[in-house]
Amino acid sequence: MFWKKQSSSNREENSAEKDAKVRELGTAIGPQTGRSLKYCSDACLRRYLEARNWNVNKAKKMLEESLKWRATYKPEEIRWHEVAHEGETGKVSRANFHDRLGRTVLIMRPGMQNSASPEGNIRHLVYLIENAVLDLPEGQEQMSWLIDFNGWSLNTNIAISTARDIIYVLQNHYPERLGLIILYSPPRIFEAFWKVVRYFVDPKTFQKIHFVYPNNKSSMELMKTFFDAENLPSEFGGKATLKYDHEEFSRLMVEEDVRTAKYWGFDITPLNGINGNSEAVVIPEPGSLASAAS
């Protein structure tokens, strides 16, 4: 009983110390306005601190770099019609189910790569990451990635430099947003690509990556731990059917664009069309927050 009380006390002290560091980081970055203020929630500060092992100075530097990136890249302003052409084959899409922890799931099928544009690939993925974050249920901070290697080859693979840039953006501007990465049935030839790319992956992210093979019992048990077989597509060993309909997904994303705009505090007017060429016009509200974020 004594040890249980001691353990509980230690946890409370540890929690109090972390709360204090969240406040310290908030003070260190100074007053924020507009979208930066909305972005820098306590939960956000905790993610940056966690990513830097609760070192306030390192977390401050990381967060400041993210705020500069967001002010320039403006990920929250990317609209589906700008990236729809990258998604025509369904190479990356948001699943219509969550994992057992309630995390948003992004499905990636690199064998359906349809573009050689590094910027196009990154911008498309950033758009979907932003959308996945807003799709998270209350209290859940992370998402899961399911990567299906069916049809993958060195010819369909993105360049190593693009993979490096994607990893950089994910690790430095979306810290602690990734809870799980499943690499499902990668071919042996993938090992050569992975041997290079793995050096860009930090230790925290590396621990979240799992290689899963359909003929390996322990691999499939791992899948059952994270996913309900009734929801999981057969491509990943489940019972559901995975069918990507670009028009239907485009319709959903145009609706999501409106929700995103409302969240960040600007108006958006979707134009007619649902075939992936749909457009949505961003209309800043009076006293636009855009200037505050730039």
Solvent accessible surface area in square Angstrom, and as a share of the most:
residue,aa,sasa,rsa
1,M,168,0.75
2,F,137,0.57
3,W,193,0.68
4,K,144,0.61
5,K,135,0.57
6,Q,78,0.34
7,S,46,0.30
8,S,40,0.25
9,S,45,0.29
10,N,77,0.40
11,R,153,0.56
12,E,118,0.53
13,E,101,0.45
14,N,71,0.37
15,S,57,0.37
16,A,58,0.45
17,E,105,0.47
18,K,57,0.24
19,D,48,0.25
20,A,43,0.34
21,K,72,0.30
22,V,8,0.04
23,R,157,0.57
24,E,94,0.42
25,L,0,0.00
26,G,26,0.25
27,T,111,0.65
28,A,40,0.31
29,I,22,0.11
30,G,24,0.23
31,P,137,0.86
32,Q,44,0.19
33,T,84,0.49
34,G,17,0.16
35,R,13,0.05
36,S,19,0.12
37,L,109,0.54
38,K,88,0.37
39,Y,31,0.12
40,C,18,0.11
41,S,52,0.34
42,D,97,0.50
43,A,39,0.30
44,C,0,0.00
45,L,7,0.03
46,R,86,0.31
47,R,21,0.07
48,Y,1,0.00
49,L,0,0.00
50,E,61,0.27
51,A,14,0.11
52,R,72,0.26
53,N,115,0.59
54,W,33,0.12
55,N,61,0.31
56,V,16,0.09
57,N,119,0.61
58,K,118,0.50
59,A,0,0.00
60,K,59,0.25
61,K,130,0.55
62,M,6,0.03
63,L,0,0.00
64,E,60,0.27
65,E,71,0.32
66,S,0,0.00
67,L,23,0.12
68,K,143,0.61
69,W,41,0.14
70,R,19,0.07
71,A,20,0.16
72,T,118,0.69
73,Y,42,0.16
74,K,53,0.22
75,P,2,0.01
76,E,5,0.02
77,E,44,0.20
78,I,2,0.01
79,R,3,0.01
80,W,1,0.00
81,H,57,0.26
82,E,66,0.29
83,V,3,0.01
84,A,2,0.01
85,H,105,0.47
86,E,3,0.01
87,G,0,0.00
88,E,99,0.45
89,T,54,0.32
90,G,0,0.00
91,K,7,0.03
92,V,18,0.10
93,S,9,0.06
94,R,37,0.14
95,A,13,0.10
96,N,153,0.78
97,F,20,0.08
98,H,72,0.32
99,D,9,0.05
100,R,133,0.49
101,L,107,0.53
102,G,22,0.21
103,R,14,0.05
104,T,1,0.01
105,V,0,0.00
106,L,0,0.00
107,I,3,0.02
108,M,19,0.08
109,R,21,0.08
110,P,30,0.19
111,G,17,0.16
112,M,79,0.35
113,Q,40,0.18
114,N,61,0.31
115,S,27,0.17
116,A,103,0.80
117,S,48,0.31
118,P,72,0.45
119,E,90,0.40
120,G,14,0.14
121,N,13,0.07
122,I,18,0.09
123,R,64,0.23
124,H,1,0.01
125,L,14,0.07
126,V,2,0.01
127,Y,10,0.04
128,L,0,0.00
129,I,3,0.01
130,E,18,0.08
131,N,6,0.03
132,A,0,0.00
133,V,29,0.17
134,L,37,0.19
135,D,32,0.16
136,L,23,0.11
137,P,58,0.36
138,E,182,0.82
139,G,78,0.75
140,Q,39,0.17
141,E,57,0.26
142,Q,39,0.17
143,M,0,0.00
144,S,0,0.00
145,W,14,0.05
146,L,0,0.00
147,I,22,0.11
148,D,8,0.04
149,F,12,0.05
150,N,117,0.60
151,G,56,0.54
152,W,17,0.06
153,S,40,0.26
154,L,97,0.48
155,N,146,0.75
156,T,37,0.21
157,N,32,0.17
158,I,40,0.20
159,A,60,0.46
160,I,68,0.35
161,S,51,0.33
162,T,4,0.02
163,A,8,0.06
164,R,107,0.39
165,D,51,0.26
166,I,28,0.14
167,I,24,0.12
168,Y,114,0.43
169,V,18,0.10
170,L,12,0.06
171,Q,28,0.12
172,N,24,0.12
173,H,8,0.03
174,Y,12,0.04
175,P,6,0.04
176,E,31,0.14
177,R,29,0.11
178,L,8,0.04
179,G,15,0.14
180,L,2,0.01
181,I,13,0.06
182,I,0,0.00
183,L,9,0.05
184,Y,12,0.04
185,S,44,0.29
186,P,10,0.07
187,P,45,0.28
188,R,204,0.74
189,I,86,0.43
190,F,12,0.05
191,E,93,0.42
192,A,63,0.49
193,F,22,0.09
194,W,30,0.11
195,K,124,0.53
196,V,65,0.37
197,V,8,0.05
198,R,97,0.35
199,Y,178,0.68
200,F,72,0.30
201,V,18,0.10
202,D,45,0.23
203,P,103,0.65
204,K,62,0.26
205,T,19,0.11
206,F,78,0.32
207,Q,141,0.63
208,K,40,0.17
209,I,25,0.13
210,H,55,0.24
211,F,69,0.29
212,V,0,0.00
213,Y,91,0.35
214,P,63,0.40
215,N,153,0.78
216,N,64,0.33
217,K,165,0.70
218,S,79,0.51
219,S,10,0.06
220,M,38,0.17
221,E,82,0.37
222,L,46,0.23
223,M,2,0.01
224,K,114,0.48
225,T,86,0.50
226,F,40,0.16
227,F,3,0.01
228,D,53,0.28
229,A,32,0.25
230,E,110,0.49
231,N,66,0.34
232,L,5,0.03
233,P,4,0.02
234,S,69,0.44
235,E,60,0.27
236,F,0,0.00
237,G,41,0.39
238,G,11,0.11
239,K,145,0.62
240,A,27,0.21
241,T,121,0.71
242,L,34,0.17
243,K,165,0.70
244,Y,44,0.17
245,D,61,0.31
246,H,33,0.15
247,E,90,0.40
248,E,104,0.47
249,F,17,0.07
250,S,0,0.00
251,R,96,0.35
252,L,62,0.31
253,M,0,0.00
254,V,16,0.09
255,E,104,0.47
256,E,19,0.08
257,D,3,0.01
258,V,37,0.21
259,R,97,0.35
260,T,13,0.07
261,A,0,0.00
262,K,151,0.64
263,Y,95,0.36
264,W,15,0.05
265,G,21,0.20
266,F,7,0.03
267,D,72,0.37
268,I,18,0.09
269,T,62,0.36
270,P,60,0.38
271,L,85,0.42
272,N,153,0.78
273,G,38,0.37
274,I,72,0.37
275,N,76,0.39
276,G,4,0.03
277,N,116,0.60
278,S,3,0.02
279,E,82,0.37
280,A,5,0.04
281,V,69,0.40
282,V,48,0.28
283,I,82,0.42
284,P,77,0.48
285,E,70,0.31
286,P,137,0.86
287,G,74,0.71
288,S,35,0.22
289,L,63,0.31
290,A,30,0.23
291,S,86,0.56
292,A,40,0.31
293,A,11,0.08
294,S,99,0.64
